[in-house]
Every structure is written in structure tokens, then in C-alpha cells.
Amino acid sequence: MNLSQIRTALAQAGIRPAKKLGQNFLHDQNLARWIIQQGQITGEDFVLEIGPGLGALSGEIVQRGARLLALEKDARLVDFLREKFADSKCEIRHCDALDFDTRTLFAERNVKVVGNLPYYVASQLLLHFVDFPSRISLGLFMLQDEMARRLSAKPRTADYGALTLRLQLHHHVEYLRKIPRTVFVPQPEVASAIVRFTPRDQSRIEIFDYKFFREIVRHGFSQRRKQLRNLLAPDVVNWEDTARKIRAPLTARAEELSREQWIELANLIAPHDAKPAAQAGPERFPIVDENDREIGTATRPEVHENNFRHRAVHILIFNGIGELLLQKRSPWKDRHPLLWDSSAAGHVEANEQYDETADRELDEELGVAAELRPIGKLQASEKTGQEFIVVYHGEHNGPFRYPSEEISAVEFFPVDIINRWVANKPEDFAPGFLESWRLANANLA
């Protein structure tokens, strides 16, 4: 839409741009086309657009054949957009993007999020849609130029800060170009810029504790002029030794550390659970025959290397509204790292029964206790990794405390989202969960 068309559309719809909603409508269609080109959008993509306005970017997305879900907060614009895109693969939803349930995006392939983000809620929107665990394959956002520079900043610059590191931890953030005020109606008070988010390889991040990383970064940047050796004194016993290990000067301030150095620092000083160390020594599992009768014992490596039949439990924890808790396995796991899995799971150890294992694993992995009910048993097979698995049902609303060396994140999901996610992207899940979930669906229906 050009300038005159935008003014005509606003008049016909009886719309006066609302400053409190951050409404500035793009009237340069060549620029809109260029922006969408940076997202390399195709007919294979599912695109979520935040604040479509009068549809300048929406039209370009639709032309490329992608499925589009546009979230519009202003009810006055919803009917206009629905009429404009009535004959396309486009859904216009009237809602505040901050209220949108981003969990639904896990069930979609090739998710790309685009939008001209209102300046007053830009950081909240970015964390809502982009923060870990990631749901998107690409993000393309128009932001206030000052914020765009903060998000894409490099170490040793004034723009580099805690928000920079939080969002760059899992994404490459590129500053693409500055956008002048003159391409909007009405003109904003400041210039804008386009930034692009693309996910990093999760297997190469290897951060021990995400929550601790965020806390230590926030603390480090809380007083930018202070040296880290003073700011982090309560967390770092020997700063000289720590600085040497992360290759930082003794006098380093927060903005001098690269993303990689911050990860190293957080991993070095994060509190580690003493429980695994106390249980040092090779775990021994019962080896069983085709009828689940014990015929011996072996260590974990021996069981897995020789593909021996053995025993395990999978625990499915639901909250009070029927959502299932899933855990995302950590990058440190020797089997199925970074895949989504049952709420808790583990091997039956020597001299232990299934029920005992279930109670122990629930405590060790989630830090809670609950009444567990067995809902079925899976036979050992290739699909289960030669494990006989008893699947348990339990209820708990949290909060949960989990070991970071084993679990990266936990989150409740509605059952219908999980079912669509499993159907569309089974490769996102550990095989044991897929089999356990099929059994649960059959027995809990």
C-alpha cells in the first residue's frame, strides 16, 4: 500500500492511529518486499506475524504461499484485515501477542516470526517468542534502532548488555539495516531497524544451568563500571584462577567478556548437585530375559553397548488442568541429548523394583513426591531401546527442582498440542517417550 492508499484505508475504516498501541503504518511497499525477502519465506513455512497493522508485510508473506497467522490487538483493524485476506491461507486473530500461547508453535514446522514491534513492549515480546527453549527457525523484527543495536551488539561496546547475552545465547542476531522515519504514517519520533534471529546449533552451546547463567549475567551488568572481581565476589572463590581459565583480564568488566567467556564463567561457578557425586561408582542394572525375568546384572555402559534387555520407568506428571509436564534433555546426556522426554524417567537399578524406581526418579529429577499409578507396561523392543518400561501417571503443579546436568528445561503442555507435535515432528522426542505416550493415550482415554 502506498501513502494515499493507507490514508484512504484508515479513513474508510474510521481508524485514527493510536499512539498508546505504537501504531505506525509502513507505506513503502518496496521496503516491505525487501524485509520479507530477508526471511526467505516459502510455501513450506508457517509464519506468525505480530501486529500486522494494515497488512503491508502480510501481503508479501501471503504472496509467497506461506501459512500466515497474524495477531492483531486493535479490534478496529481485524475486520479490515479479514476482508483483505479472505481468499488466502491467512488467519487473523484478535489478541494481544503477549497473551498468545507460544506452546502451540512447537507443533508446527518451519516456524518464522515477523513483526513491527511496538517500542514500549518490544523486549517483552522478544522474550515471549524467542527465549529458550526456542520455538522458531527464524525471527525478523522491526525495532527501535537503539534496541536493534543493543540486541546485535558486540563485546566492548556501550550497547552490549544483559539482554544482548540472553538473546544471543541461543540465536545469531544480525542488524540488517536502518529504517528512516519517513516510511511510516504517522512518522515515529525515532528511526527503526531490522534485525534477524537465527537459531544456533543447540548441541554446541553446552551451558550447564540456564537460570544461573541469566542470574550471573544480570548481576555482572548491574553496575557496569565495577570490575567483575568485585561484583561477583560472593559467587567466585578465586577470581584470579577463574579469570585465567576463561582467558579474561583480572580487571575485566562485564562488557569485556564475550558470549563464550560468559558461558565458561557460568559453567565454572554454577552450583552443582552433590547427589550424583555421592552416588559415584558404576550403576548396575538387572539384565532380564524376554519375559522380564532377571538373569544377571551389568553396568550401564555394558547394558547399552551390548543391547541387553533391562528395565526402566517413565513418569507422566499432569497439572490440575490436565496439561502434561515434559522435560527437555540436556546437551550433556549420553543418549538422546536435547530431545523432549517424559516428565521423569530412569533405569531400574539392581535390588530395586519398578515402583521404588518411579518414586526415586521423581524425587531426583523433579524434586517432588506424588502418588503414582502404573497405567501400563511396554515390552522390550528396538523402539524402547530393549527396555521393559512401566509407565506411571501422577499429578503435581510444581514448582520443580531439576538437575541441570540432566535436564535443560521443563514445561507443561496441553495434551492436544502434544498430540499434534508428536504427529508433525516425532523427531523432537526421545523414543521412550513416544512409546510411553502412545500407551498412555490408549489407557487414559
Secondary structure as UniProt FT lines:
FT   HELIX           3..12
FT   TURN            13..14
FT   HELIX           19..21
FT   STRAND          25..26
FT   HELIX           29..37
FT   TURN            38..40
FT   TURN            43..44
FT   STRAND          46..50
FT   TURN            53..55
FT   HELIX           56..63
FT   TURN            64..65
FT   STRAND          67..72
FT   HELIX           75..84
FT   TURN            85..87
FT   STRAND          90..94
FT   HELIX           97..99
FT   HELIX           102..107
FT   STRAND          111..116
FT   HELIX           119..121
FT   HELIX           122..130
FT   STRAND          138..144
FT   HELIX           145..151
FT   TURN            155..156
FT   TURN            158..159
FT   HELIX           162..168
FT   TURN            169..170
FT   STRAND          171..179
FT   HELIX           181..183
FT   STRAND          184..185
FT   STRAND          192..199
FT   HELIX           202..204
FT   HELIX           210..220
FT   TURN            221..225
FT   HELIX           228..231
FT   TURN            232..235
FT   HELIX           239..245
FT   TURN            246..247
FT   TURN            250..251
FT   HELIX           254..256
FT   HELIX           259..269
FT   HELIX           274..278
FT   STRAND          284..288
FT   TURN            290..291
FT   STRAND          294..299
FT   HELIX           300..306
FT   STRAND          310..318
FT   TURN            320..321
FT   STRAND          324..329
FT   TURN            331..332
FT   TURN            337..338
FT   STRAND          340..341
FT   STRAND          344..347
FT   TURN            350..351
FT   HELIX           354..366
FT   STRAND          373..378
FT   TURN            382..385
FT   STRAND          387..395
FT   TURN            404..406
FT   STRAND          407..413
FT   HELIX           415..424
FT   HELIX           426..428
FT   HELIX           431..444
//
